Amino acid sequence: MSEKQRFLLLALRRGPVIFTGQEPQDEHLAMLQLWMQGLVDREDQEQPGPIKWRITKRGATEAAQLLR
């Protein structure tokens, strides 16, 4: 897991993260990689505009292991 993925996963433990499209490409890539691993999920998938990302139960477990 990359540093950027760790940072985002730990940030998601505190609450949802909203992507507006202004984030750096490396953050977009890291979030998509977390999504592909099943660690995060999108809200409002059918609506255009900002994307709200939430951590999944599997992601929360993974994040807890990162803190050990």
Jmol script that loads the backbone (N, CA, C; Angstrom):
load data "model"
ATOM      1  N   MET A   1       0.854  -1.178   0.000  1.00  0.00           N
ATOM      2  CA  MET A   1       0.000   0.000   0.000  1.00  0.00           C
ATOM      3  C   MET A   1       0.896   1.236   0.000  1.00  0.00           C
ATOM      4  N   SER A   2       0.566   2.185  -0.870  1.00  0.00           N
ATOM      5  CA  SER A   2       1.378   3.399  -0.987  1.00  0.00           C
ATOM      6  C   SER A   2       1.113   4.357   0.182  1.00  0.00           C
ATOM      7  N   GLU A   3       1.995   5.313   0.335  1.00  0.00           N
ATOM      8  CA  GLU A   3       1.825   6.325   1.392  1.00  0.00           C
ATOM      9  C   GLU A   3       0.529   7.100   1.185  1.00  0.00           C
ATOM     10  N   LYS A   4       0.228   7.438  -0.054  1.00  0.00           N
ATOM     11  CA  LYS A   4      -0.985   8.201  -0.360  1.00  0.00           C
ATOM     12  C   LYS A   4      -2.226   7.383  -0.021  1.00  0.00           C
ATOM     13  N   GLN A   5      -2.194   6.074  -0.309  1.00  0.00           N
ATOM     14  CA  GLN A   5      -3.323   5.204   0.039  1.00  0.00           C
ATOM     15  C   GLN A   5      -3.481   5.130   1.552  1.00  0.00           C
ATOM     16  N   ARG A   6      -2.381   5.000   2.267  1.00  0.00           N
ATOM     17  CA  ARG A   6      -2.453   4.962   3.744  1.00  0.00           C
ATOM     18  C   ARG A   6      -3.055   6.250   4.285  1.00  0.00           C
ATOM     19  N   PHE A   7      -2.571   7.387   3.753  1.00  0.00           N
ATOM     20  CA  PHE A   7      -3.061   8.692   4.195  1.00  0.00           C
ATOM     21  C   PHE A   7      -4.575   8.800   3.988  1.00  0.00           C
ATOM     22  N   LEU A   8      -5.046   8.427   2.796  1.00  0.00           N
ATOM     23  CA  LEU A   8      -6.473   8.523   2.499  1.00  0.00           C
ATOM     24  C   LEU A   8      -7.292   7.563   3.361  1.00  0.00           C
ATOM     25  N   LEU A   9      -6.803   6.353   3.543  1.00  0.00           N
ATOM     26  CA  LEU A   9      -7.537   5.362   4.334  1.00  0.00           C
ATOM     27  C   LEU A   9      -7.661   5.827   5.789  1.00  0.00           C
ATOM     28  N   LEU A  10      -6.592   6.381   6.330  1.00  0.00           N
ATOM     29  CA  LEU A  10      -6.653   6.873   7.705  1.00  0.00           C
ATOM     30  C   LEU A  10      -7.539   8.115   7.802  1.00  0.00           C
ATOM     31  N   ALA A  11      -7.537   8.961   6.778  1.00  0.00           N
ATOM     32  CA  ALA A  11      -8.420  10.131   6.766  1.00  0.00           C
ATOM     33  C   ALA A  11      -9.884   9.694   6.721  1.00  0.00           C
ATOM     34  N   LEU A  12     -10.161   8.633   5.994  1.00  0.00           N
ATOM     35  CA  LEU A  12     -11.529   8.125   5.888  1.00  0.00           C
ATOM     36  C   LEU A  12     -12.028   7.521   7.196  1.00  0.00           C
ATOM     37  N   ARG A  13     -11.140   7.152   8.075  1.00  0.00           N
ATOM     38  CA  ARG A  13     -11.569   6.648   9.397  1.00  0.00           C
ATOM     39  C   ARG A  13     -12.270   7.753  10.178  1.00  0.00           C
ATOM     40  N   ARG A  14     -11.872   9.002   9.928  1.00  0.00           N
ATOM     41  CA  ARG A  14     -12.452  10.144  10.647  1.00  0.00           C
ATOM     42  C   ARG A  14     -13.796  10.578  10.059  1.00  0.00           C
ATOM     43  N   GLY A  15     -14.038  10.203   8.797  1.00  0.00           N
ATOM     44  CA  GLY A  15     -15.290  10.578   8.149  1.00  0.00           C
ATOM     45  C   GLY A  15     -15.136  10.549   6.640  1.00  0.00           C
ATOM     46  N   PRO A  16     -16.229  10.795   5.926  1.00  0.00           N
ATOM     47  CA  PRO A  16     -16.185  10.759   4.469  1.00  0.00           C
ATOM     48  C   PRO A  16     -15.212  11.793   3.904  1.00  0.00           C
ATOM     49  N   VAL A  17     -14.654  11.485   2.751  1.00  0.00           N
ATOM     50  CA  VAL A  17     -13.768  12.402   2.027  1.00  0.00           C
ATOM     51  C   VAL A  17     -14.470  12.747   0.728  1.00  0.00           C
ATOM     52  N   ILE A  18     -14.547  14.029   0.422  1.00  0.00           N
ATOM     53  CA  ILE A  18     -15.217  14.482  -0.788  1.00  0.00           C
ATOM     54  C   ILE A  18     -14.175  14.911  -1.819  1.00  0.00           C
ATOM     55  N   PHE A  19     -14.285  14.338  -3.000  1.00  0.00           N
ATOM     56  CA  PHE A  19     -13.421  14.697  -4.125  1.00  0.00           C
ATOM     57  C   PHE A  19     -14.234  15.589  -5.064  1.00  0.00           C
ATOM     58  N   THR A  20     -13.718  16.767  -5.348  1.00  0.00           N
ATOM     59  CA  THR A  20     -14.418  17.729  -6.198  1.00  0.00           C
ATOM     60  C   THR A  20     -13.891  17.736  -7.627  1.00  0.00           C
ATOM     61  N   GLY A  21     -12.782  17.073  -7.866  1.00  0.00           N
ATOM     62  CA  GLY A  21     -12.156  17.092  -9.183  1.00  0.00           C
ATOM     63  C   GLY A  21     -10.924  17.962  -9.220  1.00  0.00           C
ATOM     64  N   GLN A  22     -10.669  18.675  -8.135  1.00  0.00           N
ATOM     65  CA  GLN A  22      -9.513  19.561  -8.054  1.00  0.00           C
ATOM     66  C   GLN A  22      -8.302  18.900  -7.387  1.00  0.00           C
ATOM     67  N   GLU A  23      -8.461  17.662  -6.949  1.00  0.00           N
ATOM     68  CA  GLU A  23      -7.380  16.957  -6.250  1.00  0.00           C
ATOM     69  C   GLU A  23      -6.292  16.559  -7.251  1.00  0.00           C
ATOM     70  N   PRO A  24      -5.067  16.389  -6.739  1.00  0.00           N
ATOM     71  CA  PRO A  24      -3.973  15.928  -7.609  1.00  0.00           C
ATOM     72  C   PRO A  24      -4.258  14.529  -8.158  1.00  0.00           C
ATOM     73  N   GLN A  25      -3.712  14.240  -9.319  1.00  0.00           N
ATOM     74  CA  GLN A  25      -3.934  12.954  -9.972  1.00  0.00           C
ATOM     75  C   GLN A  25      -3.488  11.775  -9.103  1.00  0.00           C
ATOM     76  N   ASP A  26      -2.410  11.961  -8.322  1.00  0.00           N
ATOM     77  CA  ASP A  26      -1.953  10.847  -7.482  1.00  0.00           C
ATOM     78  C   ASP A  26      -2.978  10.492  -6.409  1.00  0.00           C
ATOM     79  N   GLU A  27      -3.738  11.487  -5.922  1.00  0.00           N
ATOM     80  CA  GLU A  27      -4.797  11.192  -4.952  1.00  0.00           C
ATOM     81  C   GLU A  27      -5.954  10.455  -5.622  1.00  0.00           C
ATOM     82  N   HIS A  28      -6.308  10.864  -6.831  1.00  0.00           N
ATOM     83  CA  HIS A  28      -7.357  10.160  -7.572  1.00  0.00           C
ATOM     84  C   HIS A  28      -6.959   8.708  -7.795  1.00  0.00           C
ATOM     85  N   LEU A  29      -5.726   8.494  -8.211  1.00  0.00           N
ATOM     86  CA  LEU A  29      -5.237   7.144  -8.458  1.00  0.00           C
ATOM     87  C   LEU A  29      -5.265   6.310  -7.175  1.00  0.00           C
ATOM     88  N   ALA A  30      -4.790   6.883  -6.084  1.00  0.00           N
ATOM     89  CA  ALA A  30      -4.760   6.168  -4.806  1.00  0.00           C
ATOM     90  C   ALA A  30      -6.174   5.790  -4.363  1.00  0.00           C
ATOM     91  N   MET A  31      -7.143   6.718  -4.522  1.00  0.00           N
ATOM     92  CA  MET A  31      -8.518   6.439  -4.109  1.00  0.00           C
ATOM     93  C   MET A  31      -9.123   5.349  -4.991  1.00  0.00           C
ATOM     94  N   LEU A  32      -8.866   5.398  -6.283  1.00  0.00           N
ATOM     95  CA  LEU A  32      -9.384   4.361  -7.171  1.00  0.00           C
ATOM     96  C   LEU A  32      -8.789   3.000  -6.841  1.00  0.00           C
ATOM     97  N   GLN A  33      -7.518   2.973  -6.470  1.00  0.00           N
ATOM     98  CA  GLN A  33      -6.887   1.716  -6.079  1.00  0.00           C
ATOM     99  C   GLN A  33      -7.515   1.166  -4.800  1.00  0.00           C
ATOM    100  N   LEU A  34      -7.809   2.049  -3.845  1.00  0.00           N
ATOM    101  CA  LEU A  34      -8.492   1.609  -2.622  1.00  0.00           C
ATOM    102  C   LEU A  34      -9.880   1.069  -2.954  1.00  0.00           C
ATOM    103  N   TRP A  35     -10.572   1.737  -3.876  1.00  0.00           N
ATOM    104  CA  TRP A  35     -11.907   1.295  -4.287  1.00  0.00           C
ATOM    105  C   TRP A  35     -11.837  -0.077  -4.945  1.00  0.00           C
ATOM    106  N   MET A  36     -10.842  -0.288  -5.805  1.00  0.00           N
ATOM    107  CA  MET A  36     -10.694  -1.579  -6.488  1.00  0.00           C
ATOM    108  C   MET A  36     -10.393  -2.708  -5.500  1.00  0.00           C
ATOM    109  N   GLN A  37      -9.768  -2.378  -4.371  1.00  0.00           N
ATOM    110  CA  GLN A  37      -9.464  -3.374  -3.351  1.00  0.00           C
ATOM    111  C   GLN A  37     -10.647  -3.598  -2.404  1.00  0.00           C
ATOM    112  N   GLY A  38     -11.704  -2.823  -2.566  1.00  0.00           N
ATOM    113  CA  GLY A  38     -12.884  -2.968  -1.714  1.00  0.00           C
ATOM    114  C   GLY A  38     -12.742  -2.301  -0.363  1.00  0.00           C
ATOM    115  N   LEU A  39     -11.802  -1.359  -0.238  1.00  0.00           N
ATOM    116  CA  LEU A  39     -11.567  -0.705   1.050  1.00  0.00           C
ATOM    117  C   LEU A  39     -12.377   0.576   1.217  1.00  0.00           C
ATOM    118  N   VAL A  40     -12.847   1.141   0.115  1.00  0.00           N
ATOM    119  CA  VAL A  40     -13.691   2.343   0.147  1.00  0.00           C
ATOM    120  C   VAL A  40     -14.840   2.150  -0.829  1.00  0.00           C
ATOM    121  N   ASP A  41     -15.877   2.968  -0.667  1.00  0.00           N
ATOM    122  CA  ASP A  41     -17.027   2.912  -1.559  1.00  0.00           C
ATOM    123  C   ASP A  41     -17.505   4.337  -1.814  1.00  0.00           C
ATOM    124  N   ARG A  42     -18.158   4.510  -2.967  1.00  0.00           N
ATOM    125  CA  ARG A  42     -18.662   5.824  -3.355  1.00  0.00           C
ATOM    126  C   ARG A  42     -20.104   6.000  -2.921  1.00  0.00           C
ATOM    127  N   GLU A  43     -20.459   7.246  -2.601  1.00  0.00           N
ATOM    128  CA  GLU A  43     -21.848   7.628  -2.376  1.00  0.00           C
ATOM    129  C   GLU A  43     -22.278   8.449  -3.580  1.00  0.00           C
ATOM    130  N   ASP A  44     -23.531   8.564  -3.829  1.00  0.00           N
ATOM    131  CA  ASP A  44     -24.054   9.388  -4.928  1.00  0.00           C
ATOM    132  C   ASP A  44     -23.447   8.993  -6.262  1.00  0.00           C
ATOM    133  N   GLN A  45     -23.414   7.711  -6.555  1.00  0.00           N
ATOM    134  CA  GLN A  45     -22.780   7.221  -7.767  1.00  0.00           C
ATOM    135  C   GLN A  45     -23.487   7.677  -9.030  1.00  0.00           C
ATOM    136  N   GLU A  46     -24.760   7.932  -8.980  1.00  0.00           N
ATOM    137  CA  GLU A  46     -25.517   8.264 -10.184  1.00  0.00           C
ATOM    138  C   GLU A  46     -25.567   9.765 -10.456  1.00  0.00           C
ATOM    139  N   GLN A  47     -25.120  10.575  -9.526  1.00  0.00           N
ATOM    140  CA  GLN A  47     -25.236  12.018  -9.689  1.00  0.00           C
ATOM    141  C   GLN A  47     -23.901  12.614 -10.106  1.00  0.00           C
ATOM    142  N   PRO A  48     -23.928  13.570 -11.055  1.00  0.00           N
ATOM    143  CA  PRO A  48     -22.687  14.253 -11.419  1.00  0.00           C
ATOM    144  C   PRO A  48     -22.266  15.200 -10.294  1.00  0.00           C
ATOM    145  N   GLY A  49     -21.019  15.564 -10.288  1.00  0.00           N
ATOM    146  CA  GLY A  49     -20.522  16.492  -9.281  1.00  0.00           C
ATOM    147  C   GLY A  49     -19.550  15.818  -8.343  1.00  0.00           C
ATOM    148  N   PRO A  50     -19.341  16.418  -7.180  1.00  0.00           N
ATOM    149  CA  PRO A  50     -18.382  15.869  -6.217  1.00  0.00           C
ATOM    150  C   PRO A  50     -18.725  14.430  -5.816  1.00  0.00           C
ATOM    151  N   ILE A  51     -17.688  13.671  -5.534  1.00  0.00           N
ATOM    152  CA  ILE A  51     -17.853  12.275  -5.118  1.00  0.00           C
ATOM    153  C   ILE A  51     -17.522  12.172  -3.637  1.00  0.00           C
ATOM    154  N   LYS A  52     -18.439  11.597  -2.883  1.00  0.00           N
ATOM    155  CA  LYS A  52     -18.214  11.367  -1.451  1.00  0.00           C
ATOM    156  C   LYS A  52     -17.765   9.928  -1.271  1.00  0.00           C
ATOM    157  N   TRP A  53     -16.579   9.762  -0.720  1.00  0.00           N
ATOM    158  CA  TRP A  53     -16.010   8.429  -0.481  1.00  0.00           C
ATOM    159  C   TRP A  53     -16.156   8.080   0.986  1.00  0.00           C
ATOM    160  N   ARG A  54     -16.526   6.823   1.252  1.00  0.00           N
ATOM    161  CA  ARG A  54     -16.641   6.304   2.626  1.00  0.00           C
ATOM    162  C   ARG A  54     -15.821   5.028   2.741  1.00  0.00           C
ATOM    163  N   ILE A  55     -15.340   4.794   3.926  1.00  0.00           N
ATOM    164  CA  ILE A  55     -14.569   3.577   4.187  1.00  0.00           C
ATOM    165  C   ILE A  55     -15.537   2.404   4.365  1.00  0.00           C
ATOM    166  N   THR A  56     -15.148   1.230   3.909  1.00  0.00           N
ATOM    167  CA  THR A  56     -15.951   0.022   4.099  1.00  0.00           C
ATOM    168  C   THR A  56     -15.512  -0.674   5.391  1.00  0.00           C
ATOM    169  N   LYS A  57     -16.243  -1.691   5.799  1.00  0.00           N
ATOM    170  CA  LYS A  57     -15.836  -2.444   6.995  1.00  0.00           C
ATOM    171  C   LYS A  57     -14.461  -3.061   6.792  1.00  0.00           C
ATOM    172  N   ARG A  58     -14.243  -3.583   5.598  1.00  0.00           N
ATOM    173  CA  ARG A  58     -12.929  -4.159   5.282  1.00  0.00           C
ATOM    174  C   ARG A  58     -11.838  -3.083   5.342  1.00  0.00           C
ATOM    175  N   GLY A  59     -12.157  -1.888   4.850  1.00  0.00           N
ATOM    176  CA  GLY A  59     -11.217  -0.777   4.899  1.00  0.00           C
ATOM    177  C   GLY A  59     -10.916  -0.343   6.326  1.00  0.00           C
ATOM    178  N   ALA A  60     -11.943  -0.347   7.178  1.00  0.00           N
ATOM    179  CA  ALA A  60     -11.750   0.025   8.579  1.00  0.00           C
ATOM    180  C   ALA A  60     -10.829  -0.975   9.282  1.00  0.00           C
ATOM    181  N   THR A  61     -10.998  -2.246   8.954  1.00  0.00           N
ATOM    182  CA  THR A  61     -10.129  -3.287   9.521  1.00  0.00           C
ATOM    183  C   THR A  61      -8.691  -3.066   9.067  1.00  0.00           C
ATOM    184  N   GLU A  62      -8.512  -2.791   7.785  1.00  0.00           N
ATOM    185  CA  GLU A  62      -7.186  -2.539   7.235  1.00  0.00           C
ATOM    186  C   GLU A  62      -6.541  -1.303   7.874  1.00  0.00           C
ATOM    187  N   ALA A  63      -7.328  -0.249   8.051  1.00  0.00           N
ATOM    188  CA  ALA A  63      -6.820   0.975   8.658  1.00  0.00           C
ATOM    189  C   ALA A  63      -6.396   0.731  10.106  1.00  0.00           C
ATOM    190  N   ALA A  64      -7.173  -0.065  10.834  1.00  0.00           N
ATOM    191  CA  ALA A  64      -6.830  -0.368  12.220  1.00  0.00           C
ATOM    192  C   ALA A  64      -5.494  -1.107  12.288  1.00  0.00           C
ATOM    193  N   GLN A  65      -5.240  -1.984  11.317  1.00  0.00           N
ATOM    194  CA  GLN A  65      -3.977  -2.707  11.289  1.00  0.00           C
ATOM    195  C   GLN A  65      -2.809  -1.768  10.969  1.00  0.00           C
ATOM    196  N   LEU A  66      -3.065  -0.722  10.195  1.00  0.00           N
ATOM    197  CA  LEU A  66      -2.012   0.250   9.881  1.00  0.00           C
ATOM    198  C   LEU A  66      -1.572   1.024  11.121  1.00  0.00           C
ATOM    199  N   LEU A  67      -2.498   1.182  12.053  1.00  0.00           N
ATOM    200  CA  LEU A  67      -2.190   1.943  13.268  1.00  0.00           C
ATOM    201  C   LEU A  67      -1.422   1.140  14.314  1.00  0.00           C
ATOM    202  N   ARG A  68      -1.296  -0.150  14.097  1.00  0.00           N
ATOM    203  CA  ARG A  68      -0.587  -0.994  15.076  1.00  0.00           C
ATOM    204  C   ARG A  68       0.897  -0.879  14.899  1.00  0.00           C
TER     205      ARG A  68
END
end "model"
wireframe off; spacefill off
backbone 0.3
color backbone group
